[in-house]
């Protein structure tokens, strides 16, 4: 089956982001496909490369990056939600004359059109 995963929760505000990752990882290991993982609202904070995580805590950003690298799952973050939360990628940092970007390079800034196109082609949409 083909899935679209929507993550709306912050990485450390509860267990929903971790649950989304574990669910996605299990789907892929069972042979299903994920067309897109779309991070929206507070979920865009999962892409923030500036969050410090203690050694004994799960680094959810690294988990999403590994999922992307191992299974080539597209990780999209809502551009509007990310700008509202001060997250910019390298291209935006150059354009806005900021010294650095905050978004991991595994994530793609996108809008709702990418999400809607993926939803039209999928079997299931799961939101966390």
MARMARNU-840438 format. One record per residue (C-alpha): x, y, z; residue in three letters. Coordinates in steps of 0.001 Angstrom, whole numbers, padded with zeros to 6 digits. Each point is the difference from the previous one (the first is absolute). Layout:
# residues N
       x       y       z vexvex
       X       Y       Z    ala
...
***
This chain:
# residues 128
       x       y       z vexvex
  000000  000000  000000    unk
  001000  003600 -000557    unk
 -000132  002444  002908    unk
  000233  003719  000659    unk
  001086  000922  003528    unk
 -000823  003424  001473    unk
  001905  001068  003119    unk
 -001459  002978  001879    unk
  001669 -000354  003380    unk
  003293  001425  001211    unk
  002890 -002404  000474    unk
  000124  000178  003793    unk
 -003474  001187  001015    unk
 -001285 -003549  000404    unk
  000324 -003388 -001642    unk
 -001836  000664 -003274    unk
  003097  000811 -002075    unk
  001786 -003097  001242    unk
 -003142 -002059 -000633    unk
 -000171  001390 -003551    unk
  003605 -001004 -000585    unk
 -000433 -003499  001468    unk
 -003204 -000543 -001984    unk
  001693  001162 -003215    unk
  003067 -002150  000602    unk
 -002157 -003074  000652    unk
 -002093  000624 -003129    unk
  003104  000130 -002142    unk
  001539 -003082  001594    unk
 -003228 -001897 -000818    unk
  000303  000938 -003674    unk
 -002492  002868 -000164    unk
  000929  003317 -001598    unk
 -000258  003544  001292    unk
 -000485  002586 -002733    unk
  000673  002937  002298    unk
  000407  000907  003654    unk
 -001421  003503  000326    unk
  000864  002055  003087    unk
 -002533  002717  000770    unk
 -000660  002467  002832    unk
  002257 -000832  002987    unk
  001113 -003106 -001886    unk
  002445  002101 -002042    unk
  002165  000218  003119    unk
  001011 -003619 -000686    unk
  002255  001401 -002767    unk
  001785  002486  002276    unk
  003685 -000856 -000029    unk
  000703  002449  002842    unk
 -001815 -001955  002735    unk
  002414 -001431  002558    unk
 -000854 -003487  001217    unk
  001651 -001607  003022    unk
  001980 -003185 -000648    unk
 -002499 -002169  001874    unk
 -003015  001339 -001929    unk
 -001246 -001048 -003436    unk
  001059  002425 -002724    unk
 -003110 -000065 -002174    unk
  001645  002145 -002687    unk
  002697 -002642 -000497    unk
 -002691 -002696 -000138    unk
 -001880  001842 -002779    unk
  003283  000559 -001860    unk
  000817 -003728  000180    unk
 -003490 -000865 -001247    unk
  000519  002331 -002947    unk
  003442 -001401 -000787    unk
 -000928 -003671  000409    unk
 -003333  000054 -001846    unk
  000175  003214 -002099    unk
 -003212  001241  001609    unk
 -000656  003645 -000925    unk
 -000158  002177  003128    unk
 -001926  003200 -000715    unk
 -000591  002876  002372    unk
 -002645  002649 -000463    unk
  001724  003200 -001064    unk
 -002563  002246  001681    unk
  000171 -001873  003321    unk
  003796 -000020 -000065    unk
  000291  003740 -000651    unk
 -002423  000716  002867    unk
  002310 -001975  002288    unk
  003246  001559 -001227    unk
  001206 -002997 -001986    unk
  001712  000737 -003306    unk
  002019 -002093 -002422    unk
  003316  000939 -001600    unk
 -001584  001658 -003033    unk
 -002195  002215  002191    unk
  002878  000865  002332    unk
  001999  001320 -002964    unk
 -003017  001872 -001366    unk
 -000837  001552  003391    unk
  003693  000632  000797    unk
  000026 -002169  003127    unk
  003207 -001671  001096    unk
 -001357 -003556  000185    unk
 -002930 -002231 -000703    unk
 -001797 -002157  002538    unk
 -001574 -002702 -002149    unk
  001713 -003340 -000508    unk
  000951 -000618 -003612    unk
 -002158 -003172 -000088    unk
 -003160  002129  000157    unk
 -001655  001787 -002912    unk
 -001980  003202  000402    unk
 -003320 -000368 -001769    unk
 -003601  001088  000035    unk
 -003339 -001716  000201    unk
 -000044 -000786 -003722    unk
  002661 -002675  000459    unk
 -002021 -001470  002852    unk
 -003245  000073 -001996    unk
  001619 -001676 -003021    unk
  001401 -002746  002218    unk
 -003374 -000524  001713    unk
 -001710 -000461 -003369    unk
  002338 -002909 -000853    unk
  000096 -001793  003344    unk
 -002010 -002718  001748    unk
  000195  001353  003554    unk
  000675  003310  001760    unk
  001127 -000187  003622    unk
  000330  003111  002176    unk
  001982  000267  003229    unk
***
